[in-house]
Structure formats: C-alpha cells, structure tokens
Amino acid sequence: MTAALSFSATAPGTQAPWDESSLATFMHKVEVASAIADPLQRCLHMPDPPKTNWNRDGVAAYCRYHAVPAMTPARFQSLIAQGKGAVVDREFAGYLHAQMTDPKSPGRLDHAMYEAGFHDASKRTRAAIDAWKKQRPDSPFALAASGMQYYDAAANARGGGFAGETSDSQWAGMHANAALARQDFDRAAGMTPAIPSIYADMYGLAIMTSDHAYADSALDRGLALEPANLSLRLVRAGMTGPKWGGSRALQEDQRTQARALAAANPLMWVVVGRLSIDIEKLDALDAPNDGRPLTELREVPTASDLAHLAGTGRLVGHGEEAMILAVEALRFDSGQVGALEVIGVVGPHQGYAAWTKAALKRAAAEHPGADDVTEVSQKWLRQL
C-alpha cells in the first residue's frame, strides 16, 4: 500500500536534507571497486553508504559469507540430470562440516542452500529436487531442499499483504504447501547428519501458519544445535516485530544477544543490522519513520534488507538513496533480484547507465541457472 511507504518524521512527509554530492562521491568509489575481478576483494573495497560507520569485522564476515563459491542452480540441476545425487550430497555434507567446525566458515551450508536456489520456488528446481529425492531417498539434504521449496511456494501463495488482505484461495494455497514443507522438514530433522538450516524455515513456517508451539520447538532445537545460526536468527528477527504480533522489546532482547555473539562470530552483526532497521527506522507498517535518509543504517543488514529499503526509496521518489542502497545490496549479493529491479529503473536516470549495464551482466554471469536473476537482468538489459 502506498500509504505504508510514506515518511512520518517529526512532521508528516519530512526528511532530513539530502546532500546531492553524496551519490557522486559514493559512485566514484563504487566504480573503482567494481573493476576488481575477485568477488571478495571487490566487496571489501566497496564503500559503505554515506554517514554510516559499519562494524568492519561484520562487513568483512558478510563479504566472505557471500563470496565463497558454492553450487549454482545450473550445476545442481546438471548433476541431478546425470543421476549424480550422491555427488550433491557429498558437497553439501562438506558445506555442513565447514559450518559446524570451522570458525572462518559461519553460515557455509545456509549460504550454499540459498545459492543453489532451494529458497526460490520454480518448476525447474522443484523437478530437480524431486529427482534428487528419488535418487537419494535417505538424504536429509534432499528433504531439506524439498521443504525449502514448499516453504517458498507457501509464502508466494499467501502473498505479502496483511492478514485481512489475504483471500481464502491464498490461505488455502499457503496451507497446502506449508503441510508439504512441514512433512519434509520433520523427516529431515530426525535424520543424520543434523542440518541446522532447516530450523529457520521451520520457525518461519510456524509463524506464517500461527502454530506457536511448533515455532517455539523449532527455535529451541535450532539454537541448541547452533546458537549463532545466521538463518534462524535472521528469520526470528524479521518475524517477531509488531507486524507479526511481537514487540520491540522482544527485538531489543534479540539485538542484545546478537551483539554478544558477534564477539566470536562477526556475522552476527548482520542480525544486529536487521533488528536495528526494524527497531529504529520502521513503524508497525514497515514505513520509514525516523526522518533520516534511508541510507543511514547503524550496522550492515542483509542484502535483501538493503534491497527492500532501496525499493522503498524508489517508490517514494528518493532515487539517489535508492541507488546507493541497491548498490550496497549488490555489493554483497550480485544476484539480489530486488536490487537489480531498482537499479534497472533508477541507475540510468541517475546517470549511471554503464555501471547498471555491467552490474546486470555480472548478475547473470555469476548466477547461472537462477531463473529469477536471468529474467530480471535480461528485462533491463533490453532497455539499456
């Protein structure tokens, strides 16, 4: 709803003055860093948004989280088509081992499952996962991936509106897919090896279907397995605010916990970043309400959070801020679809058509087999 995106600072519709030189200065640094071929070094050398002072260890950890190579959707689908489900299992077992034993690899499996496209419901990925399950019926990884696809399908069926805006058919589609997701997750949870990544989706699924007992169980089991699991803490952070029937006090407590965990696991600063946006910048309807530029963020949040704020900036006519936020999202995740949509619109209008074109091409090249990335990149490239 448009009304939910309006600014409501000390006077409705006001915002702190924007320094027009900020975008030019920022983009000069971005263009220099963008020439670096290595994804990790490129991310590390990119500037933070103007007027921010993000924790350096947190930024570096988040850069590493996204820059470490993982199985692409194209490779996953190819291996399954060749009947090599066992190879897929071995690779994901390696990601899991790194996540659970190597302090330098936090979130390794979580990230790999996102990179493989398991959280983006599509017919091609669904078919490949179903074939994987047939090839490896006792694979907890295949069951986890299947549950993630059904979970995403459930979220898509429900839509992004508030409960009162959701139709009966949307509720029916959500519950049908949620039941299938829960069945797969419950089976995977009873198998070896234990996969911490599933508990984030189990928790989100429970909140979405108002099963609070299942949510509490998923949270307890997930944190017992891995107290600093990034996915679970991020999902909980995003689903315990006022919009979901929670409270700012509950989010404040989570932020305190994340800060304490960040001493040993700097990736937890991303959880602090997500919670800080909710607590300090948004109202109960997800509308910016602090009266300051959208780019003024206390800590580095997720690429999807940055893309969401970029979309908000675009909708309310703050193209410079939208551009900066979209660039930051792509800094960490070059295939962040929401950010690609924003730069496709605002990049050329802000005078950065060449950079936009290069970013769209890079997204397609770095995310082979990701249908959504390919579709968005091609759409905007055709217009440049």
C-alpha positions as CSV (number, residue, x, y, z in Angstrom):
1,M,0.0,0.0,0.0
2,T,1.4,3.4,-0.9
3,A,0.3,4.9,2.4
4,A,2.5,2.5,4.3
5,L,5.6,3.8,2.4
6,S,5.2,7.5,3.3
7,F,7.6,9.1,5.6
8,S,6.4,10.1,9.0
9,A,9.1,12.0,10.8
10,T,8.6,15.0,13.2
11,A,6.3,16.4,10.5
12,P,4.5,14.0,8.2
13,G,6.3,13.6,4.9
14,T,9.5,15.4,6.0
15,Q,13.0,14.0,5.7
16,A,16.5,15.2,6.6
17,P,18.1,17.2,3.8
18,W,19.9,15.1,1.2
19,D,23.4,16.0,0.2
20,E,23.4,15.7,-3.6
21,S,27.2,15.3,-3.6
22,S,26.8,12.0,-1.6
23,L,25.8,9.9,-4.6
24,A,28.6,11.2,-6.9
25,T,31.2,10.7,-4.2
26,F,29.9,7.2,-3.4
27,M,29.6,6.1,-7.0
28,H,33.1,7.2,-7.8
29,K,34.4,4.8,-5.1
30,V,31.9,2.1,-6.3
31,E,33.2,2.3,-9.9
32,V,36.8,1.9,-8.7
33,A,36.0,-1.1,-6.6
34,S,33.8,-2.6,-9.3
35,A,36.8,-3.1,-11.5
36,I,38.2,-5.7,-9.1
37,A,37.6,-9.1,-10.5
38,D,37.8,-11.1,-7.3
39,P,34.3,-11.0,-5.6
40,L,35.7,-11.0,-2.1
41,Q,38.2,-8.2,-2.7
42,R,35.6,-6.2,-4.7
43,C,33.1,-6.4,-1.8
44,L,35.8,-5.5,0.8
45,H,36.8,-2.4,-1.2
46,M,33.3,-1.1,-1.9
47,P,32.3,1.9,0.2
48,D,29.7,1.8,3.0
49,P,26.7,4.2,2.5
50,P,27.3,7.9,3.3
51,K,27.1,8.8,7.0
52,T,27.5,5.2,8.2
53,N,30.1,3.5,10.3
54,W,29.5,-0.2,10.0
55,N,31.5,-2.6,12.1
56,R,34.5,-3.6,9.9
57,D,34.6,-7.2,11.2
58,G,30.9,-7.6,10.4
59,V,31.2,-6.2,6.9
60,A,34.2,-8.5,6.2
61,A,32.4,-11.5,7.5
62,Y,29.3,-10.8,5.4
63,C,31.5,-10.2,2.3
64,R,33.2,-13.7,2.9
65,Y,29.8,-15.3,3.5
66,H,28.6,-14.3,0.0
67,A,31.9,-14.5,-1.8
68,V,32.8,-18.1,-1.0
69,P,31.9,-20.3,-4.1
70,A,29.0,-22.7,-3.8
71,M,27.0,-24.9,-6.0
72,T,25.0,-22.9,-8.5
73,P,21.4,-23.8,-9.6
74,A,22.8,-24.7,-13.1
75,R,25.3,-27.2,-11.6
76,F,22.9,-28.6,-9.2
77,Q,20.3,-29.3,-11.9
78,S,23.0,-30.7,-14.2
79,L,24.3,-33.2,-11.6
80,I,20.8,-34.4,-10.8
81,A,20.1,-34.8,-14.5
82,Q,23.1,-37.0,-14.7
83,G,21.9,-39.1,-11.8
84,K,24.7,-37.8,-9.5
85,G,22.6,-37.2,-6.4
86,A,25.4,-38.8,-4.3
87,V,27.8,-36.1,-5.5
88,V,25.4,-33.4,-4.5
89,D,25.1,-35.0,-1.1
90,R,28.8,-35.1,-0.6
91,E,29.2,-31.4,-1.5
92,F,26.5,-30.3,0.9
93,A,27.9,-32.5,3.6
94,G,31.2,-30.7,3.1
95,Y,29.4,-27.3,3.5
96,L,27.8,-28.6,6.7
97,H,31.1,-29.8,8.1
98,A,32.7,-26.4,7.4
99,Q,29.8,-24.5,9.0
100,M,29.9,-26.6,12.2
101,T,33.7,-26.9,12.7
102,D,35.5,-24.0,11.0
103,P,35.2,-20.6,12.8
104,K,36.1,-19.0,9.4
105,S,33.1,-20.6,7.7
106,P,30.0,-19.5,9.6
107,G,26.7,-20.0,7.6
108,R,28.5,-22.0,5.0
109,L,25.7,-24.5,4.5
110,D,23.0,-21.9,4.9
111,H,24.5,-19.8,2.1
112,A,25.0,-22.8,-0.1
113,M,21.4,-23.8,0.1
114,Y,20.4,-20.3,-0.9
115,E,22.9,-20.2,-3.7
116,A,21.6,-23.5,-5.1
117,G,18.1,-21.9,-5.5
118,F,16.4,-24.1,-2.9
119,H,14.6,-21.0,-1.4
120,D,13.4,-19.8,-4.8
121,A,10.4,-21.9,-5.8
122,S,10.5,-22.7,-9.6
123,K,9.3,-25.6,-11.7
124,R,12.9,-26.5,-12.8
125,T,14.2,-26.6,-9.3
126,R,11.2,-28.4,-8.0
127,A,11.7,-31.1,-10.7
128,A,15.4,-31.4,-9.9
129,I,14.7,-31.8,-6.2
130,D,12.1,-34.4,-6.7
131,A,14.5,-36.4,-8.9
132,W,17.2,-36.0,-6.1
133,K,14.8,-37.4,-3.6
134,K,14.2,-40.4,-5.8
135,Q,17.9,-40.9,-6.3
136,R,18.7,-40.4,-2.6
137,P,15.6,-41.3,-0.6
138,D,17.5,-41.2,2.7
139,S,19.2,-37.9,2.1
140,P,18.4,-35.2,4.7
141,F,19.8,-32.6,2.3
142,A,17.3,-33.5,-0.4
143,L,14.5,-33.4,2.1
144,A,15.7,-30.1,3.5
145,A,15.8,-28.7,-0.1
146,S,12.3,-30.0,-0.8
147,G,10.9,-28.4,2.3
148,M,12.5,-25.1,1.4
149,Q,10.9,-25.1,-2.0
150,Y,7.5,-25.9,-0.5
151,Y,8.0,-23.2,2.1
152,D,8.8,-20.6,-0.5
153,A,5.7,-21.8,-2.5
154,A,3.6,-21.3,0.6
155,A,4.9,-17.8,1.1
156,N,4.3,-17.0,-2.5
157,A,0.8,-18.3,-2.3
158,R,0.0,-16.2,0.7
159,G,1.4,-13.0,-0.8
160,G,2.9,-10.1,1.1
161,G,-0.2,-8.4,2.3
162,F,-1.6,-8.2,5.8
163,A,-3.9,-11.0,7.1
164,G,-7.0,-9.0,6.3
165,E,-5.9,-8.5,2.7
166,T,-5.3,-12.2,2.1
167,S,-8.0,-14.1,0.2
168,D,-9.4,-17.6,1.0
169,S,-7.7,-19.1,-2.0
170,Q,-4.4,-17.6,-0.9
171,W,-4.8,-19.1,2.6
172,A,-5.6,-22.4,1.0
173,G,-2.5,-22.4,-1.2
174,M,-0.3,-21.4,1.7
175,H,-1.6,-24.2,4.0
176,A,-1.3,-26.8,1.3
177,N,2.3,-26.0,0.6
178,A,3.1,-25.5,4.3
179,A,1.8,-29.0,5.1
180,L,4.2,-30.5,2.5
181,A,7.1,-28.4,3.7
182,R,6.5,-29.4,7.3
183,Q,6.4,-33.1,6.3
184,D,9.8,-32.8,4.7
185,F,11.4,-30.8,7.5
186,D,10.1,-33.2,10.2
187,R,11.6,-36.1,8.3
188,A,14.9,-34.3,7.8
189,A,15.0,-33.3,11.5
190,G,15.1,-37.0,12.5
191,M,17.9,-37.9,10.2
192,T,21.7,-37.8,10.3
193,P,23.6,-35.5,9.8
194,A,21.6,-32.8,11.6
195,I,21.0,-29.8,9.4
196,P,20.8,-26.5,11.3
197,S,19.5,-24.6,8.2
198,I,16.0,-26.3,8.4
199,Y,15.1,-24.8,11.7
200,A,14.9,-21.3,10.3
201,D,12.4,-22.4,7.8
202,M,10.5,-24.5,10.3
203,Y,10.3,-21.4,12.6
204,G,9.1,-19.2,9.7
205,L,6.6,-21.7,8.6
206,A,5.2,-21.9,12.1
207,I,4.8,-18.2,12.4
208,M,3.2,-17.9,9.0
209,T,0.6,-20.6,10.0
210,S,0.2,-19.3,13.6
211,D,1.5,-22.6,15.1
212,H,3.3,-21.0,18.1
213,A,4.1,-24.4,19.7
214,Y,5.9,-25.5,16.6
215,A,7.7,-22.2,16.4
216,D,9.0,-22.5,19.9
217,S,10.1,-26.1,19.3
218,A,11.9,-25.1,16.1
219,L,13.6,-22.2,17.8
220,D,14.8,-24.3,20.8
221,R,16.0,-27.2,18.7
222,G,17.8,-24.9,16.2
223,L,19.6,-22.8,18.8
224,A,20.6,-25.9,20.7
225,L,22.2,-27.3,17.6
226,E,23.9,-24.0,16.6
227,P,23.4,-21.0,18.9
228,A,24.8,-18.5,16.3
229,N,22.9,-19.9,13.3
230,L,22.6,-16.9,11.0
231,S,19.4,-18.0,9.1
232,L,17.4,-18.8,12.2
233,R,18.4,-15.6,14.0
234,L,17.6,-13.5,10.9
235,V,14.2,-15.2,10.4
236,R,13.3,-14.7,14.0
237,A,14.5,-11.1,13.9
238,G,12.2,-10.4,10.9
239,M,9.1,-12.2,12.4
240,T,8.9,-11.0,16.0
241,G,8.1,-7.4,15.5
242,P,4.8,-5.7,15.9
243,K,3.7,-6.6,12.4
244,W,3.8,-10.3,13.4
245,G,2.2,-9.8,16.8
246,G,5.6,-9.5,18.6
247,S,7.1,-6.4,20.2
248,R,10.1,-4.0,20.0
249,A,11.1,-5.3,23.5
250,L,11.5,-8.8,22.1
251,Q,13.5,-7.5,19.2
252,E,15.7,-5.4,21.6
253,D,16.5,-8.6,23.5
254,Q,17.5,-10.4,20.3
255,R,19.7,-7.5,19.3
256,T,21.5,-7.7,22.7
257,Q,22.0,-11.4,22.2
258,A,23.3,-10.9,18.6
259,R,25.8,-8.3,19.8
260,A,27.1,-10.7,22.5
261,L,27.5,-13.5,19.9
262,A,29.3,-11.1,17.5
263,A,32.5,-11.2,19.5
264,A,33.1,-14.8,18.4
265,N,31.0,-14.7,15.2
266,P,31.2,-11.3,13.5
267,L,28.5,-12.5,11.1
268,M,26.0,-11.8,13.9
269,W,26.4,-8.0,13.1
270,V,24.1,-8.7,10.2
271,V,21.4,-9.7,12.6
272,V,22.1,-6.5,14.6
273,G,21.7,-4.6,11.3
274,R,18.3,-6.2,10.5
275,L,17.0,-5.6,14.0
276,S,18.3,-2.0,14.1
277,I,16.3,-1.2,10.9
278,D,13.1,-2.6,12.5
279,I,13.6,-1.1,15.9
280,E,14.8,2.4,14.9
281,K,13.8,3.1,11.4
282,L,10.4,1.5,10.7
283,D,6.9,1.7,12.2
284,A,4.5,-1.2,12.7
285,L,3.5,-0.9,9.0
286,D,7.2,-1.2,7.8
287,A,7.2,2.5,6.9
288,P,10.4,4.6,7.5
289,N,9.6,6.9,10.5
290,D,12.9,8.2,11.8
291,G,13.1,11.3,9.5
292,R,16.7,10.5,8.4
293,P,17.9,9.3,5.0
294,L,17.2,5.6,4.3
295,T,20.9,5.1,3.8
296,E,21.7,6.0,7.5
297,L,21.9,2.5,8.9
298,R,23.5,1.6,12.2
299,E,25.0,-1.7,11.1
300,V,25.3,-3.7,7.9
301,P,22.0,-5.6,7.3
302,T,21.3,-8.4,4.8
303,A,21.4,-7.8,1.1
304,S,17.6,-8.5,1.0
305,D,17.0,-5.8,3.7
306,L,19.1,-3.3,1.6
307,A,17.1,-4.2,-1.5
308,H,13.8,-3.8,0.3
309,L,14.8,-0.3,1.5
310,A,16.0,0.5,-2.0
311,G,12.6,-0.4,-3.3
312,T,11.0,1.9,-0.7
313,G,13.3,4.7,-1.7
314,R,12.3,4.2,-5.3
315,L,8.6,4.2,-4.6
316,V,8.7,7.4,-2.6
317,G,10.9,9.3,-5.1
318,H,14.2,9.2,-3.4
319,G,16.2,8.0,-6.4
320,E,19.7,8.8,-5.0
321,E,19.1,6.9,-1.8
322,A,17.5,4.0,-3.7
323,M,20.6,3.8,-6.0
324,I,23.0,3.7,-3.0
325,L,21.0,1.0,-1.2
326,A,20.6,-1.1,-4.3
327,V,24.4,-0.9,-5.0
328,E,25.1,-2.0,-1.4
329,A,22.7,-4.9,-1.8
330,L,24.6,-6.0,-5.0
331,R,27.9,-5.4,-3.2
332,F,27.2,-8.4,-1.1
333,D,24.9,-10.4,-3.4
334,S,25.2,-9.6,-7.1
335,G,22.1,-11.7,-7.8
336,Q,19.8,-9.8,-5.4
337,V,16.7,-9.6,-7.6
338,G,15.1,-6.7,-5.7
339,A,18.2,-4.6,-6.1
340,L,18.5,-5.4,-9.8
341,E,15.0,-4.2,-10.3
342,V,15.8,-0.9,-8.6
343,I,19.0,-0.2,-10.5
344,G,17.3,-1.1,-13.7
345,V,14.9,1.8,-13.0
346,V,17.0,4.4,-11.2
347,G,20.5,3.7,-12.4
348,P,20.1,5.2,-15.9
349,H,18.1,8.1,-14.5
350,Q,20.9,8.9,-12.1
351,G,23.4,9.0,-14.9
352,Y,24.9,5.5,-14.3
353,A,23.6,3.5,-17.2
354,A,27.1,2.0,-18.0
355,W,27.5,0.8,-14.4
356,T,24.0,-0.5,-14.3
357,K,24.5,-2.5,-17.6
358,A,27.7,-4.0,-16.2
359,A,26.0,-5.0,-12.9
360,L,23.1,-6.7,-14.7
361,K,25.6,-8.6,-16.9
362,R,27.6,-9.6,-13.8
363,A,24.5,-10.9,-12.1
364,A,23.6,-13.2,-14.9
365,A,27.1,-14.4,-15.3
366,E,27.6,-15.1,-11.5
367,H,24.3,-16.8,-11.0
368,P,23.9,-19.3,-13.9
369,G,20.6,-21.3,-13.7
370,A,18.9,-18.8,-11.4
371,D,15.8,-18.1,-13.4
372,D,14.7,-15.0,-11.5
373,V,18.1,-13.4,-11.9
374,T,18.2,-14.2,-15.6
375,E,14.7,-12.8,-16.2
376,V,15.3,-9.5,-14.4
377,S,18.7,-8.9,-15.9
378,Q,17.6,-9.6,-19.4
379,K,14.5,-7.4,-18.9
380,W,16.5,-4.3,-18.0
381,L,19.4,-5.0,-20.4
382,R,16.9,-4.9,-23.3
383,Q,16.0,-1.4,-22.2
384,L,19.6,-0.1,-22.0
